[in-house]
Amino acid sequence: MSHEIETHGSQAAAVFARKDAWHRLGTTVRDRAFTAEEAMTLGHLGGWDVRKLPLTTAEVSEGGVTAIEVPGFATVRTNPFTGEPEALGVVGGGYTPLQNEDHAEFLNLLADESGAIFDTAGSLRGGRQVFITMQLPDSLTVGGTDRVDLNIAALNSHDGSSAFRILVTPVRVVCANTQSAAMRNHESSFSIRHTRNAKAAVQAARDALGLTFTYVDAFQVEAERLIQQTMTDAAFDALIDATFGKAEAGATKRVRETERRRRSRLHWLFADAETQAGIRDTAWAGYQAVAEYVDHYAPVRTKGDEQTARATRVLTSDDPDRIKRRAWTALAPA
């Protein structure tokens, strides 16, 4: 998997605030935060006019060409670089496109309420997925030293592959780990289906998202508990087994070698990495070692740069979250 940010020649459909562009692609606004409107222009996300068109096929026979209607619809956009129509996916009759402008406007309203600032925006997989993220003004401090920033990510698909999703994601600053905790009775995300009422639901989500900040409060309570809990090497081995599983006795040499390398890297992250220097030998450090491994060291299938492939996986795949949630659940009190 490549970085999958949409590109056209030397241009990229992405914009980033105040820092080097993600993997050196896209436009960077260095002196200030950018607005929702600028996300559309600088990130090449505006004017797509995502629409549904009936699907057809054709049968060629001796009698000529016969057009045949096909159930479903194609989602089509106007390519922001070429101006040409371009198919993105196949959807059902009830699907209603949610434009990138609607996506950004929702976040604009949310930013007005929360004081959040726009951080990144971009197009992935040829326009099939779009992301916009914001950083909230307040941070968490675990154990008085370990800083965790709060981010809101809004993810949309134009190919019918997923709903419009809004996520509240704590990010540990020292190593940029995204934190995904299996908190009881708290939600950290809100999903909206692509239907006729989607725009109204986006507005309603603004109030519903207030509930996710309860998740953040609960996350801080659990994180404080973990940083007060000592973890031995044996206990960390048990966490690895609970999170990743353990190779069976008859496993192949390749499987055993993969497990050995993973365990070795995880123990290095737990015992020696500078990113755990201030939280060493705690259960919080054990969880952070797992999160750092998933975000920065886990193998990925790619012919290009591994770091960019991992970054894309964190943004678009549920697999990293599932692994982190298993680790968090394994550390939860009985």
KAPE-V388476 format. One record per backbone hydrogen bond with DSSP energy under -1.0 kcal/mol. CO is the residue of the C=O (numbers start at 1). NH is the residue of the N-H. E is the energy in kcal/mol with one decimal. If there is no record, write none. Layout:
co = [CO | CO]
nh = [NH | NH]
e = [E | E]
This chain:
co = [4 | 6 | 8 | 11 | 12 | 13 | 14 | 15 | 16 | 21 | 22 | 27 | 29 | 35 | 36 | 37 | 38 | 40 | 40 | 41 | 48 | 51 | 53 | 55 | 57 | 59 | 61 | 64 | 66 | 68 | 72 | 73 | 74 | 75 | 76 | 77 | 79 | 84 | 86 | 89 | 91 | 92 | 99 | 100 | 101 | 102 | 103 | 104 | 105 | 106 | 107 | 108 | 109 | 110 | 111 | 117 | 119 | 120 | 121 | 122 | 123 | 124 | 125 | 128 | 129 | 130 | 131 | 132 | 133 | 133 | 134 | 135 | 140 | 142 | 142 | 146 | 147 | 148 | 149 | 150 | 151 | 152 | 153 | 154 | 155 | 156 | 164 | 165 | 166 | 167 | 169 | 170 | 171 | 172 | 172 | 177 | 181 | 188 | 190 | 192 | 193 | 194 | 195 | 197 | 198 | 199 | 200 | 201 | 204 | 205 | 207 | 208 | 209 | 211 | 212 | 213 | 214 | 215 | 216 | 217 | 218 | 219 | 220 | 221 | 222 | 223 | 226 | 226 | 226 | 229 | 232 | 233 | 234 | 235 | 236 | 237 | 238 | 239 | 240 | 241 | 248 | 252 | 253 | 254 | 255 | 256 | 257 | 258 | 259 | 260 | 261 | 262 | 263 | 264 | 265 | 266 | 267 | 268 | 268 | 273 | 274 | 276 | 279 | 281 | 282 | 283 | 284 | 285 | 286 | 287 | 288 | 289 | 290 | 291 | 292 | 293 | 293 | 305 | 306 | 307 | 308 | 309 | 310 | 311 | 312 | 313 | 318 | 319 | 320 | 321 | 322 | 323 | 324 | 325 | 326 | 327]
nh = [125 | 13 | 11 | 8 | 14 | 123 | 27 | 121 | 29 | 24 | 25 | 16 | 18 | 39 | 40 | 41 | 42 | 45 | 46 | 44 | 78 | 76 | 74 | 70 | 68 | 66 | 64 | 61 | 59 | 57 | 55 | 91 | 53 | 88 | 51 | 86 | 83 | 79 | 77 | 75 | 73 | 95 | 103 | 104 | 105 | 106 | 107 | 108 | 109 | 110 | 111 | 112 | 113 | 114 | 115 | 135 | 17 | 133 | 15 | 131 | 6 | 129 | 128 | 158 | 124 | 156 | 122 | 154 | 119 | 120 | 152 | 117 | 148 | 145 | 146 | 142 | 173 | 140 | 171 | 136 | 169 | 134 | 167 | 132 | 165 | 130 | 192 | 155 | 190 | 153 | 151 | 179 | 149 | 176 | 177 | 172 | 183 | 168 | 166 | 164 | 195 | 96 | 198 | 201 | 202 | 203 | 204 | 205 | 208 | 209 | 210 | 211 | 212 | 214 | 216 | 217 | 218 | 219 | 220 | 221 | 222 | 223 | 224 | 225 | 226 | 227 | 229 | 283 | 284 | 283 | 236 | 237 | 238 | 239 | 240 | 241 | 242 | 243 | 244 | 245 | 251 | 256 | 257 | 258 | 259 | 260 | 261 | 262 | 263 | 264 | 265 | 266 | 267 | 268 | 269 | 270 | 271 | 272 | 273 | 276 | 277 | 279 | 282 | 231 | 286 | 287 | 288 | 289 | 290 | 291 | 292 | 293 | 294 | 295 | 296 | 297 | 298 | 309 | 310 | 311 | 312 | 313 | 314 | 315 | 316 | 317 | 322 | 323 | 324 | 325 | 326 | 327 | 328 | 329 | 330 | 331]
e = [-2.4 | -2.9 | -1.9 | -2.6 | -1.8 | -2.6 | -2.3 | -1.9 | -2.9 | -3.0 | -1.1 | -2.5 | -4.3 | -1.8 | -1.3 | -1.7 | -2.4 | -1.5 | -2.2 | -1.1 | -2.9 | -3.0 | -3.1 | -2.4 | -3.1 | -2.7 | -1.6 | -2.7 | -2.6 | -2.7 | -1.3 | -2.9 | -2.4 | -3.4 | -2.8 | -2.3 | -2.4 | -3.1 | -2.5 | -2.4 | -2.7 | -1.2 | -2.1 | -2.6 | -2.4 | -2.2 | -1.4 | -2.3 | -2.2 | -2.2 | -2.8 | -1.9 | -1.4 | -2.3 | -2.5 | -2.5 | -2.2 | -2.7 | -2.9 | -2.5 | -2.7 | -1.9 | -1.2 | -2.8 | -3.2 | -2.7 | -2.5 | -3.1 | -3.0 | -1.2 | -2.6 | -2.1 | -2.8 | -1.5 | -2.4 | -3.1 | -1.6 | -3.4 | -3.0 | -2.9 | -3.1 | -2.7 | -3.0 | -2.0 | -2.9 | -2.7 | -2.6 | -3.0 | -2.0 | -2.4 | -1.7 | -3.0 | -2.6 | -1.2 | -1.0 | -2.5 | -1.7 | -3.0 | -2.6 | -2.6 | -1.6 | -1.3 | -1.8 | -2.3 | -2.2 | -1.5 | -2.1 | -2.2 | -1.9 | -2.9 | -1.3 | -1.9 | -1.3 | -1.2 | -1.4 | -2.0 | -2.5 | -2.6 | -2.1 | -1.9 | -2.3 | -2.6 | -2.4 | -1.7 | -2.2 | -2.0 | -1.0 | -1.0 | -1.2 | -2.7 | -2.2 | -2.2 | -2.0 | -1.8 | -2.4 | -2.3 | -2.4 | -1.9 | -3.0 | -1.8 | -1.9 | -2.4 | -2.4 | -2.3 | -2.3 | -2.3 | -2.5 | -2.2 | -2.7 | -2.4 | -2.4 | -2.6 | -2.4 | -1.9 | -2.4 | -2.3 | -2.8 | -2.6 | -1.9 | -1.5 | -1.9 | -1.3 | -1.0 | -2.4 | -1.8 | -2.3 | -2.5 | -2.4 | -1.6 | -2.6 | -2.9 | -2.0 | -2.4 | -2.4 | -2.4 | -2.4 | -2.5 | -1.6 | -2.4 | -2.3 | -2.2 | -2.1 | -2.5 | -1.6 | -2.3 | -2.5 | -2.2 | -2.0 | -2.3 | -2.7 | -1.9 | -1.9 | -2.6 | -2.7 | -2.1 | -1.2]
